Amino acid sequence: MALPKKIVLDDGGKRSLKKLPQSAQRLVLKKLCEYNEKPQLIASNVKQLTDTTPPKTRLRIGDYRGVGIVVGDTLYINIIIDRKDLERSI
């Protein structure tokens, strides 16, 4: 898996972000900006999920996880969820 250098929220990612509490929304947006400014931080916070078709990638954002697909050097996040709920929703 090639490591992404850029992170983008697609429509699903934006919808799931709006469902989070405001404090969590601020944290997630702050972290995404941080990752986009310093792509080297992404490497230790990204992991390819096993047994998913198409291959999905998980991005750690504090207590939340962004899940999406990597296209080229961009990670398109289509859902943001609490880490406790990750197993049930993937």
C-alpha positions as CSV (number, residue, x, y, z in Angstrom):
1,M,0.0,0.0,0.0
2,A,1.3,3.4,-0.9
3,L,1.1,5.9,1.9
4,P,-1.3,8.8,1.2
5,K,0.1,12.3,1.2
6,K,-3.2,14.1,1.3
7,I,-6.5,13.5,3.1
8,V,-9.9,14.5,1.7
9,L,-13.4,14.1,3.2
10,D,-15.9,12.9,0.6
11,D,-19.6,13.5,1.0
12,G,-20.0,10.5,3.4
13,G,-17.1,11.7,5.5
14,K,-18.7,15.2,5.8
15,R,-22.0,13.7,6.8
16,S,-20.5,11.5,9.5
17,L,-18.4,14.4,10.7
18,K,-21.6,16.5,11.2
19,K,-23.0,13.7,13.4
20,L,-20.2,14.0,15.9
21,P,-20.2,16.3,18.9
22,Q,-18.8,19.8,18.2
23,S,-15.7,19.2,20.3
24,A,-15.0,16.0,18.3
25,Q,-15.6,17.9,15.0
26,R,-13.0,20.5,16.0
27,L,-10.5,17.8,17.0
28,V,-11.0,15.8,13.7
29,L,-10.7,18.9,11.5
30,K,-7.6,20.1,13.4
31,K,-5.9,16.7,13.0
32,L,-6.8,16.5,9.3
33,C,-5.3,19.9,8.7
34,E,-2.2,18.8,10.7
35,Y,-1.9,15.7,8.6
36,N,-2.3,17.6,5.3
37,E,0.4,20.1,6.4
38,K,2.8,17.5,7.6
39,P,2.2,14.3,5.5
40,Q,5.0,12.4,7.4
41,L,2.6,12.2,10.4
42,I,0.2,10.1,8.4
43,A,2.6,7.1,8.2
44,S,2.3,6.2,11.9
45,N,-1.5,6.7,12.0
46,V,-2.7,4.9,8.9
47,K,-3.3,1.1,8.5
48,Q,-4.8,-1.0,5.7
49,L,-7.8,-3.0,6.9
50,T,-7.8,-6.7,6.2
51,D,-10.7,-8.6,4.6
52,T,-12.3,-5.6,3.0
53,T,-13.3,-5.3,-0.7
54,P,-12.3,-2.8,-2.1
55,P,-9.3,-2.4,0.2
56,K,-10.1,0.1,2.9
57,T,-7.7,2.2,4.9
58,R,-8.1,3.4,8.5
59,L,-6.7,6.7,9.8
60,R,-6.3,7.3,13.5
61,I,-7.7,10.7,14.6
62,G,-7.5,10.7,18.4
63,D,-10.4,8.5,19.7
64,Y,-12.0,8.5,16.2
65,R,-11.2,6.7,13.1
66,G,-11.5,7.8,9.5
67,V,-12.1,5.0,7.0
68,G,-11.8,5.3,3.3
69,I,-9.9,4.3,0.2
70,V,-6.5,5.4,-1.2
71,V,-6.5,6.6,-4.8
72,G,-3.0,7.6,-6.0
73,D,-1.5,9.6,-3.1
74,T,-4.9,10.7,-1.6
75,L,-6.9,9.1,1.1
76,Y,-10.6,9.7,0.6
77,I,-12.4,9.3,3.9
78,N,-16.0,8.3,3.6
79,I,-16.8,7.7,7.3
80,I,-15.6,9.0,10.6
81,I,-16.6,7.0,13.7
82,D,-15.7,6.4,17.3
83,R,-13.0,3.8,17.6
84,K,-15.3,1.7,19.8
85,D,-17.7,1.3,16.9
86,L,-15.1,0.5,14.2
87,E,-15.5,-3.3,14.3
88,R,-19.3,-3.1,14.0
89,S,-19.5,-0.7,11.1
90,I,-16.8,-2.0,8.7
